[in-house]
């Protein structure tokens, strides 16, 4: 069952609608994919949840972010 925007996922992640550009988010922010995966912002780029790091998030980014805990 898909959770509503703004609710916590089963991993206790709070996905919220992005309100600024991707580059403005801090390192550790997760960017959700339509297909269920996510990218994590690192110092070197955006790491896909299963391994590889890319210079940008993919085209299936759905506009939801999970901010890192402080």
C-alpha distances in whole Angstrom, upper triangle without the diagonal:
4,6,10,13,15,13,13,11,11,14,15,15,16,15,18,19,22,26,28,29,27,31,31,28,30,29,26,24,21,20,17,16,15,14,12,16,18,22,24,27,30,34,34,31,27,26,23,21,22,26,28,29,30,32,29,25,24,24,20,20,18,20,18,19,19,23,24,25,29
4,7,9,12,10,11,9,10,13,14,13,13,12,14,16,19,22,24,25,24,27,28,25,26,26,24,21,18,17,13,13,12,12,10,14,15,19,21,24,27,31,31,28,25,24,21,19,21,24,26,27,27,29,26,22,21,21,17,17,14,16,14,16,16,20,22,23,27
4,7,9,7,8,7,9,12,11,11,10,10,12,14,17,20,23,24,23,26,26,23,24,25,22,19,17,16,13,14,13,14,12,15,16,19,20,23,26,30,31,28,24,24,21,19,22,25,27,27,28,29,26,22,22,22,18,17,14,15,13,14,14,17,20,21,24
4,6,6,9,9,12,14,13,12,10,9,10,11,15,17,21,22,22,25,25,22,24,25,22,19,17,16,13,15,14,16,14,16,17,20,21,23,27,30,31,28,25,25,23,21,24,27,28,28,28,29,26,22,22,22,18,17,13,14,11,13,14,17,20,21,24
4,6,8,9,13,14,13,11,9,6,6,7,11,14,17,19,18,22,21,19,21,22,20,16,14,13,11,13,13,15,14,16,15,18,19,21,24,27,29,26,22,23,21,20,23,26,27,26,26,27,23,20,20,20,17,14,11,11,8,10,11,14,17,18,22
4,7,9,13,14,11,10,6,6,5,8,11,13,16,19,18,21,20,18,19,21,19,15,14,14,13,16,16,18,16,17,16,18,19,20,24,27,28,26,23,23,22,21,24,26,28,27,27,27,24,21,22,22,19,17,14,12,9,10,10,12,15,16,19
4,6,10,11,9,8,6,7,8,11,14,17,20,22,21,24,23,20,21,22,19,17,15,15,14,16,17,18,15,17,17,19,19,21,25,28,30,27,24,24,22,20,24,26,28,28,28,29,26,23,23,24,21,18,16,15,12,12,11,13,16,16,19
4,7,8,5,5,4,7,9,13,15,18,21,22,21,24,23,19,20,20,17,15,14,15,13,16,17,18,15,16,15,18,18,20,23,26,28,26,22,22,21,18,21,24,26,26,27,28,25,22,23,24,21,18,17,16,12,12,10,12,14,14,17
4,5,5,5,7,8,11,14,17,20,22,23,21,24,24,20,21,21,17,15,13,14,12,14,15,15,12,13,13,16,16,19,22,26,27,25,21,20,18,16,18,21,24,24,25,27,24,21,21,22,19,17,16,16,12,12,10,13,14,15,19
4,5,7,10,11,15,18,20,23,26,26,24,27,27,23,23,23,19,18,15,17,15,16,17,16,13,14,15,18,18,21,24,27,28,26,23,21,20,16,18,21,24,25,27,29,26,23,24,25,22,20,19,19,16,16,13,16,16,17,20
4,5,9,11,15,18,20,23,24,25,23,25,25,21,20,20,16,15,13,15,14,16,17,17,13,13,13,16,15,19,21,24,25,24,20,19,17,14,16,19,22,22,24,26,24,21,22,24,21,19,19,19,15,14,11,14,13,14,17
4,6,9,13,16,18,21,23,24,22,24,23,20,19,19,16,15,13,15,14,17,19,19,15,15,15,17,16,19,21,24,26,25,21,20,19,16,19,22,24,24,26,27,25,22,24,25,23,20,19,19,15,13,10,12,12,12,15
4,6,10,13,15,18,19,20,18,21,20,16,16,16,13,11,10,12,11,14,16,17,13,13,12,14,13,16,18,22,23,21,18,17,17,14,17,20,22,21,23,24,22,19,20,22,19,17,16,15,11,10,7,9,9,10,14
4,6,10,12,15,17,18,17,20,18,15,16,16,14,11,10,12,11,15,16,18,14,15,13,15,14,16,19,22,24,22,19,19,18,17,20,22,24,23,24,25,22,19,21,22,19,16,15,13,10,8,6,8,10,10,14
4,7,9,12,14,16,14,17,17,14,15,16,13,10,9,9,8,11,13,15,12,13,11,13,13,15,18,22,23,20,17,18,17,15,19,21,22,21,22,22,19,16,18,18,16,13,11,10,6,5,5,8,11,13,16
4,6,9,12,14,13,16,15,13,15,16,15,11,10,10,10,13,14,17,15,15,13,15,15,16,19,22,24,21,18,19,19,18,22,24,24,23,23,23,20,17,18,18,16,13,11,8,5,5,6,8,12,14,16
4,6,9,11,12,15,14,12,15,17,16,13,12,10,10,13,13,17,15,16,14,15,16,16,20,23,24,21,18,20,19,19,23,25,25,23,22,22,18,16,17,16,15,12,9,6,5,6,9,11,15,17,19
4,6,8,8,11,10,9,13,15,15,11,11,9,10,13,14,18,17,16,14,14,14,14,18,20,21,18,16,18,18,19,22,23,23,21,20,19,16,14,15,15,14,11,9,6,5,6,9,10,14,16,18
4,7,9,12,10,10,13,16,17,13,14,12,14,16,18,21,20,20,17,17,17,16,20,21,23,20,19,21,21,22,26,27,26,24,22,21,18,16,18,18,17,14,12,9,9,9,12,12,16,18,19
4,7,8,7,8,11,14,16,13,14,12,15,17,19,22,21,21,18,16,16,14,18,19,20,18,17,20,21,22,25,26,25,22,20,18,15,15,17,17,17,14,13,10,11,10,13,13,16,18,19
4,5,6,7,11,13,15,12,13,11,14,16,18,21,21,19,16,15,15,13,16,17,17,15,14,17,18,20,24,23,22,19,17,15,12,12,14,14,15,12,13,10,11,11,14,14,16,19,20
4,5,6,9,11,12,9,10,8,12,13,16,19,18,16,13,11,11,9,12,13,14,11,10,14,15,17,20,20,18,15,14,12,9,9,12,13,14,10,12,9,10,9,12,12,14,17,19
4,6,8,9,12,10,12,11,15,17,20,22,21,19,16,13,12,9,11,11,12,10,10,14,16,18,21,20,19,15,14,11,9,10,14,15,17,14,15,13,14,12,14,13,15,18,18
4,7,9,12,10,13,12,16,18,21,24,23,21,17,15,13,11,13,13,15,13,13,16,19,20,24,23,22,18,17,15,13,13,17,18,19,16,17,14,14,12,13,12,13,16,16
4,7,9,7,9,10,13,16,19,22,20,18,15,12,11,8,11,12,14,12,12,14,16,17,21,21,20,17,16,15,13,13,16,18,18,14,15,13,12,9,10,8,10,13,13
4,6,6,10,11,15,18,21,23,21,19,15,13,10,7,9,10,13,12,12,14,16,17,20,20,19,16,16,15,14,14,18,20,20,17,18,16,14,11,11,8,8,11,11
4,6,9,11,15,18,21,22,20,18,14,11,8,5,5,7,10,9,9,11,14,15,18,17,16,13,14,14,13,13,17,20,20,17,19,17,15,12,11,9,8,11,11
4,6,10,13,16,19,20,18,15,12,9,6,5,6,9,12,11,9,10,12,12,15,15,15,13,15,15,14,13,17,20,19,16,18,16,14,10,9,7,5,9,10
4,7,10,13,17,18,16,13,10,8,6,5,8,11,13,12,10,11,12,12,16,16,16,14,15,15,13,12,15,17,17,13,14,12,10,7,6,5,5,9,11
4,6,10,13,14,12,10,6,5,4,6,10,13,14,12,9,9,10,9,13,14,14,13,14,14,12,10,12,15,14,10,12,11,8,5,5,7,8,11,14
4,7,10,12,10,9,5,5,6,8,12,15,15,12,9,10,9,10,14,15,15,13,13,13,11,8,10,11,10,7,8,7,6,5,7,9,11,15,17
4,7,8,7,6,4,7,9,11,15,18,19,15,12,12,10,10,13,15,16,15,15,16,13,9,10,11,8,6,6,7,6,6,8,11,13,17,20
4,5,5,5,5,8,11,14,17,20,20,16,12,12,10,10,13,15,15,15,14,16,13,9,8,8,5,4,6,8,8,10,12,15,17,20,23
4,6,7,9,12,15,17,21,24,23,20,16,16,13,13,15,18,18,18,17,19,16,12,10,9,6,6,6,9,10,12,14,18,20,23,26
4,6,9,12,15,18,21,24,23,20,17,16,12,12,13,16,17,18,17,19,17,13,11,11,7,9,9,13,13,14,16,19,21,24,27
4,7,10,13,17,20,23,23,20,16,15,11,10,12,15,16,17,18,20,17,14,12,13,10,10,10,13,11,13,13,17,18,21,24
4,7,10,14,16,20,19,16,12,11,8,6,8,11,13,14,14,17,15,11,11,12,10,9,11,13,12,12,12,15,16,19,23
4,7,10,13,16,16,13,9,8,6,6,9,11,12,12,12,14,12,9,9,12,10,8,10,11,10,9,10,12,13,17,20
4,7,9,13,12,9,6,5,4,6,9,10,10,9,9,11,9,6,8,12,11,9,11,12,11,10,10,12,13,16,19
4,6,10,11,8,5,5,7,7,10,10,11,9,10,11,10,9,12,15,14,12,14,14,12,10,9,10,10,13,15
4,7,8,6,5,6,9,11,14,13,12,9,10,10,9,9,12,15,16,13,15,14,13,11,11,10,10,13,15
4,5,5,6,7,10,12,14,12,12,9,10,10,11,11,15,18,19,16,19,18,17,14,14,13,12,15,15
4,6,8,10,14,15,17,15,14,10,11,10,12,14,17,21,22,19,22,21,20,17,17,15,14,17,17
4,7,9,12,15,16,13,11,8,8,8,10,12,15,19,20,19,22,21,21,19,19,18,17,20,20
4,7,10,13,14,12,10,6,6,5,7,9,12,15,17,15,18,18,18,16,16,16,16,19,20
4,6,9,12,10,8,5,5,6,6,6,9,13,14,12,15,15,15,13,14,14,14,18,19
4,6,8,6,6,4,6,9,9,8,11,14,14,13,16,17,16,14,14,15,14,18,20
4,5,5,6,6,8,11,10,8,9,13,12,11,14,16,15,14,14,16,16,19,22
4,6,8,9,11,14,14,11,12,15,14,13,15,16,15,14,13,15,15,18,20
4,7,10,12,16,15,14,14,17,16,15,18,20,18,17,17,19,18,21,24
4,7,10,14,14,13,14,17,17,17,20,21,20,19,18,20,19,21,24
4,7,10,12,11,12,16,16,16,19,21,20,19,19,20,20,23,25
4,7,9,9,11,15,16,15,19,19,19,18,18,19,18,21,23
4,5,7,9,12,14,13,17,18,18,17,18,19,19,23,24
4,7,9,12,15,14,17,17,19,17,19,19,20,23,24
4,6,9,11,10,14,14,15,14,17,17,18,22,24
4,7,8,7,10,11,12,12,14,15,17,21,23
4,5,6,10,11,13,14,16,18,20,24,26
4,6,8,11,13,15,18,20,22,26,28
4,6,9,11,13,16,19,21,24,27
4,6,8,10,13,15,18,21,24
4,6,9,12,15,18,21,24
4,7,10,13,16,19,22
4,7,10,13,16,19
4,6,10,13,15
4,7,9,12
4,7,9
4,6
4
